[in-house]
Amino acid sequence: MLSAMLLLLAQASAPQTPPIATATAPAAPTAQWPARDAQVTLRNFRFRSGETLPELRINYTTLGQPHRNARGEIDNAVMVLHGTGGTGRQFLSPQFADDLYGPGQPLDITRYWIILPDGIGHGKSSKPSDGLHMRFPQYDYDDMVEAQYRLLHDALGIKRMRLIMGTSMGCMHSLVWGETHPDFVRALMPLACEPVEIAGLNRMWRALAIEGIKADPAWGGGEYRTPPTQGLRTAASLLFVAGGAPLYFQAQYPHREAAEAFARERVAASIAATDANDLIYQINASRTYDPWPRLEAITAPTMWVNSADDFINPRNLDYPRQAVTRMKDAQFRLIPETAETRGHGTHTAARFWKQDLVDLLKRTE
């Protein structure tokens, strides 16, 4: 359920954690998209842990313009939610944007107002590396969704979303959205996640990644003067493997030397762009996630897509197929594994599920 490191996007600010793991080399954003960045400050934000921040900064990127119906309400807002370690701007990459935002495409920006937020702890939003380090509030997915709601409803004045879709962690956020704000969205499209508590192997390797960082003496309880490189190497290596695509990697790197060089390059890039405290928080934010008991609360029409070669969400776990039978109007599709699919990162290659999005928008017109 972690985002693939398909996109190491350049930002105007200091380096930040890239989306995790990789099935391809990173792709640069397409310069043609007229994206705009903005920020809102949420005052006295209270977290589920009981902690508060006097000011919680939420950064977001937009494409297109809001449209208002006869009642003066915005009716064309679409939010896309990133995965662990990602940012909203990752959705400007060619493999996502070029298939979705252009004229006549499913999310044509002359028709839709696209909102791409940076989640709490990510990108240019408030995060531990801003200065609080391990004293930053222990946020979880419910906190992240609440901040998104306050961005959309309170700051941007949206009463109902046309669509909320998300990849990996954003996929899980989509399900949380469906349960906590069932009337706020006309359609949901979760991509690459499970509807159950993160346990089993999924929790094991997450815990090992966190413990690998904390075991590095250089980490110093989060007050490091130089990056805990060995701990980050442990975490980045685990995340690289978790996000891999076996058939694709075999086809692209059939010889030992090239395979080893690619892995080293991707892990090194991840280490260089990652803050250790931010990564600990990002991974651990999933600790309270568990939509399974309340799936019946999700009434918005839903199109849920996973991929068969996803190590993090293995095809043998049949939870999504079970889940949609408990939801009011939901469908599930498993993308077959091929030498072209990208493991967990298939969620960010729109060509694999573009028609599913078209169909969802059509049936919720």
Buried (B, 14 or more C-beta within 10 A) or exposed (E): BBBBBBBBBEBEEEEBBBBBBBBBEBBEBBEEBEBEBEBBEBEEBBBBEEBEBEEBBBBBBBBBEBBEEEEEEBBBBBBBBBBBBBBBBBBBBBBBBBBBBBEEBBBBBEBBBBBBBBBBBBBBBBBBBBEBBBEBBBBBBBBBBBBBBBBBBEBBEBEBBBBBBBBBBBBBBBBBBBBBBBEBBBBBBBBBBBBBBBEEEBEEBBEEBBEBBBEBEBBBEBEBEEBBBBBBBBBBBBBBEBBBBBBBBEEBBEEEEEBEEBBEEBBEBBBBBBBBBBBBBBBBBBBBBBBBEBBEBBBBBBBBBBBBBBBBBBBEBEBBEBBBEBBBBBBBBBBEBBEEBBBBBBBBBBEBBBEBBEEBBEEBE
